């Protein structure tokens, strides 16, 4: 412990608080803040499509390749069935997807895009670029960040 005299006041340094973790230095808080900011930036863009962010993620997977089983969607998005089922039910009520039992395996439920769901992909095409523009990072910086976050995610999943 050191005393620092400034004017008439004595400041004690190296207190227990000096060694405490600082919020602004925590990776977890930086990721949390960035995630919340990104989700907020997506909100007005997705409102134009009538989708929430989690619904948009489901649609992205289906636009890449469909049909997908409910299990495959859950694995790809890292969602359990308790979270995914209400999402799919809502997308179905919006007329964007249809769930059907597999002809080969009755236990397997497959998710298909409807015509409206397929058409919605056209309206969503500009979203990634609009978000990239809002981020103010170069395409190379965004790609590097995406790759770094992907490695971080994989490493954290592997550690537990």
C-alpha positions in Angstrom: 0.0 0.0 0.0 1.3 3.4 -0.9 0.2 6.8 0.3 0.1 9.6 -2.2 -0.1 13.1 -0.8 -1.7 15.7 -3.0 -2.3 19.0 -1.5 -3.8 18.3 1.9 -5.4 14.9 0.9 -3.9 11.5 1.3 -4.8 9.0 -1.4 -4.3 5.4 -0.7 -3.4 3.3 -3.7 -3.3 -0.4 -4.3 -6.5 -1.0 -2.4 -8.5 -4.2 -3.0 -10.5 -2.1 -5.6 -7.4 -1.4 -7.6 -7.1 -5.1 -8.4 -10.7 -5.7 -9.0 -11.7 -6.6 -12.6 -13.0 -3.5 -14.5 -16.2 -3.7 -16.6 -14.7 -1.8 -19.5 -11.8 -4.3 -19.7 -14.0 -7.4 -19.8 -14.3 -9.3 -23.1 -17.6 -10.7 -22.0 -19.1 -7.2 -21.6 -17.7 -6.0 -25.0 -19.3 -9.0 -26.7 -22.6 -8.5 -24.8 -22.7 -4.8 -25.7 -21.8 -5.5 -29.3 -24.5 -8.1 -29.5 -27.2 -5.8 -28.1 -26.1 -3.0 -30.4 -26.2 -5.3 -33.4 -29.6 -6.6 -32.5 -30.9 -3.0 -32.0 -29.4 -2.1 -35.4 -31.2 -5.0 -37.1 -34.6 -4.2 -35.5 -35.8 -1.5 -37.8 -34.5 -3.4 -40.9 -36.3 -6.6 -39.7 -39.5 -4.6 -38.8 -39.7 -3.9 -42.6 -39.9 -7.6 -43.1 -42.2 -8.3 -40.2 -39.6 -10.5 -38.5 -37.8 -10.6 -35.1 -34.1 -11.2 -35.0 -34.4 -14.9 -34.0 -37.0 -15.4 -36.8 -34.6 -13.9 -39.3 -31.9 -16.3 -38.2 -34.3 -19.3 -38.9 -35.2 -17.8 -42.3 -31.5 -17.4 -43.1 -30.8 -21.1 -42.6 -33.9 -22.0 -44.6 -32.9 -19.6 -47.5 -29.6 -21.4 -47.6 -31.1 -24.9 -47.9 -34.5 -26.3 -47.3 -36.2 -28.4 -46.1 -34.4 -28.7 -42.8 -35.4 -30.8 -40.0 -36.3 -29.1 -36.7 -33.3 -30.9 -35.2 -31.0 -29.6 -37.9 -32.3 -26.0 -37.4 -31.8 -26.3 -33.7 -28.2 -27.5 -34.1 -27.3 -24.9 -36.7 -28.7 -22.1 -34.6 -27.7 -23.4 -31.2 -31.4 -23.4 -30.0 -33.2 -26.0 -28.0 -36.6 -27.3 -29.1 -38.3 -25.2 -26.3 -37.0 -22.1 -28.0 -37.2 -23.2 -31.6 -40.8 -24.6 -31.6 -42.5 -21.3 -30.7 -40.4 -19.5 -33.4 -41.4 -22.0 -36.0 -45.0 -21.8 -34.9 -45.0 -18.1 -35.3 -43.3 -18.2 -38.7 -45.9 -20.8 -39.7 -48.7 -18.5 -38.6 -47.1 -15.7 -40.6 -47.4 -18.0 -43.7 -43.6 -18.1 -44.2 -42.9 -21.7 -43.4 -44.7 -25.0 -43.2 -43.8 -28.0 -40.9 -44.4 -31.5 -42.2 -43.7 -35.0 -40.9 -41.1 -36.8 -43.0 -42.4 -39.5 -45.3 -39.3 -41.6 -44.5 -39.4 -41.1 -40.7 -42.5 -40.1 -39.0 -40.5 -38.9 -36.0 -38.7 -36.3 -38.1 -40.4 -32.9 -38.7 -39.2 -31.0 -41.7 -39.5 -27.3 -42.2 -40.2 -25.9 -45.7 -40.4 -22.4 -47.0 -43.7 -21.3 -48.4 -43.9 -19.1 -51.5 -44.2 -16.1 -49.2 -41.1 -17.2 -47.2 -39.1 -17.7 -50.4 -40.2 -14.3 -51.7 -39.1 -12.6 -48.4 -35.5 -13.4 -49.1 -35.5 -10.8 -51.9 -36.5 -8.1 -49.4 -33.8 -9.2 -47.0 -31.0 -9.2 -49.5 -29.8 -5.7 -48.6 -29.7 -6.2 -44.8 -26.1 -7.5 -44.5 -24.8 -4.5 -46.5 -26.9 -2.1 -44.5 -25.5 -3.5 -41.3 -22.0 -3.5 -42.6 -22.4 0.2 -43.5 -23.7 1.0 -40.0 -20.8 -0.8 -38.4 -18.3 1.5 -40.1 -15.8 -1.2 -40.6 -14.2 -2.3 -43.8 -15.2 -5.6 -45.4 -11.9 -7.1 -44.4 -12.3 -5.9 -40.8 -15.8 -7.4 -40.6 -14.6 -10.7 -42.0 -11.7 -10.8 -39.6 -14.1 -10.1 -36.7 -16.5 -12.8 -37.9 -13.7 -15.3 -38.1 -12.3 -14.4 -34.7 -15.7 -14.7 -33.1 -16.2 -18.0 -34.8 -12.9 -19.3 -33.4 -13.8 -17.9 -29.9 -17.2 -19.6 -30.0 -15.8 -23.0 -31.1 -13.1 -22.8 -28.4 -15.6 -21.9 -25.7 -17.9 -24.7 -26.7 -15.0 -27.2 -26.7 -13.9 -26.1 -23.2 -17.0 -27.4 -21.5 
